């Protein structure tokens, strides 16, 4: 019933204050304006001022309280695990689709705690209309949250979930109202200066572009200043006009010709000055290390050492210490099998505690590919990922750190295989996760849920086969026993998948993500390719060449992701040394894919190749980065700088040159994502917990409204794709962190880092590598290096990689040193300078296994 003016309750006078409070507690958008009062609101809450004691309110049985002076104070016991282990609430609040409401209350607490305030369906599946996490203090604070109901709720529930604290505390509530007729919430993110730049930095010899948001229809002048304020370059913008995906009218600023280097440059145009950025430096080297060091505190089954990952130390998760119930002997859900598996270890998938083989496989593969690219690409530098390079505990074992990290996951994936003798032996269980979804925050060691193996699937089995096969060839120089074990698992898995080619994951809809995939043609192709690359065997080659994907174009607009993995096969067949008869065709397909992606990117005013369809999917940032992986491969295969420049310009979007002026990598840039959805980096909900580690990628804009979480529903309705993002821990659909997305970042940051290091340019030498002859156990090769420039080359060094199973036996006319896969040739021509136009030739005898010896895709030449 509408209230008349004299009866208007105190909340209406508090609106302005309430709005300010909401901002102060970290709301990303302004609360509704006071005009809401023009139409008299109805308060749906009964007895919100507690004048009638606790009439109409209820609590869980573990709570007691008392009302005094219009305030209800409740004693909350300590030692509960979940927010919903202690609740106060009121039922029967009718909400209508599309109507906007405002929840108001005043609360204080005897300790600094965050509680969970919900307006929701009162029964499973508890559809939420509003979910907020007010942070309470000893002082009473007034909170105000506007929201629009996304569905009809005939009798919604208002609930304050106040469990999850170790110590007992007191919760005091007063002046509660749920008002109709509110102004719809408005999303007003801080987009910073209208001159949008890569907030991290540009390479001195790379493309340097920015995007200006402006209504101007003619070109406007721009100026580039250094940190001291000195003008170092200027010019005029190029008018682009309206851009649908960002909803902005934009110009492009191209300052590529600026030659200055240093920190703290700014761009000024149209009366706006950009955030500062660097030109040159080693930002991408650091980013690659950070993106790869993200995985250690994401590990399950091991205590995280705070000395190694400062600020992130915690107890081991899921090692069978109560209240954890796993993962040492996990059985199948619903008693579907009569065995239990030890599946401790691996990486938690994301912000949840689930471990999913499909996503684990692609993540481990992309992490391993950081290393494998560094082995084979002309600008690759495997030393960057050597033992001691990352923040993880396995220093001093002589194994490249990046492989140590990948092994943590690969061993878990291997443990998910159905044991010999069982039905479906050799297949991989699709996933292992909690029986029910848990709330936030929740440390891994505190997860009380039972955990189960979900049924095996063909997709998971092939992901296991691909990742284990890749691990086998990369580990062979370091741990032959593990390499052999991984290969055996991979071969067994592939055989099992051939036997059971159509077992698709069925999701039971609780406790973990689905990762369903009903088309496994691409997984078969990828697994066969990895097994062929590792073994060289004809049977796998036949699987590769017999796949319908072998001739086809797999470089469509969707790119590659956990559900579409054929591109991974093509990239590896093109770049990892092998004797596939039509390998040149595969190389041409990859380069054509890079051309298509580059053309889309070049046409875009943000250098964003993704999203031409008008939709940004869940995890769009990873899709953007995976396209850049393809461009980078184009560069590795052709040496054509346009692909390299495409990767560098493409990174701009991720690092702040976008509609929101936001860098999606924690710790990088002036304005970056830092509240990614996670149960243990939950600083937004509990100030004693950290934000995600530096180098964590956010999932990014997601314009598919049907997939949205309550926070996205509340703030993003009607958004244009580039702006369908909110840096709020509750927004798993736009702002989660995951092991697969960070792998995309690691690959691209590593590529950029290696370009940073290559800015000195490559010396003018050309190399020819010829396998002169071979026999079952060996081969001989001749290598010729020619000075194609005008200056003598001093101290020429060549470097290439030997595939698994090959090694140097004896060389002449050069000193050859083999370390793992990498061969380095020095003292060429007796160590004399190589004069212009002259050639040094040397040779060697190599040992090999049954696989053919082939020339490496690239031989790197350095001097000095
Ligand atoms: O990354 C996944 C995305 O492609 C799907 O559309 C989405 C919904 O099924 O799930 C995403 O994966 C989530 C997984 O199911 C559970 N862990 C967190 C993942 C990232 O949000």
Boltz pocket constraint, residues with backbone or C-beta under 6 A from the ligand:
constraints:
  - pocket:
      binder: B
      contacts: [[A, 349], [A, 350], [A, 351], [A, 352], [A, 354], [A, 512], [A, 513], [A, 514], [A, 515], [A, 618], [A, 619], [A, 732], [A, 736], [A, 737], [A, 738]]
      max_distance: 6.0
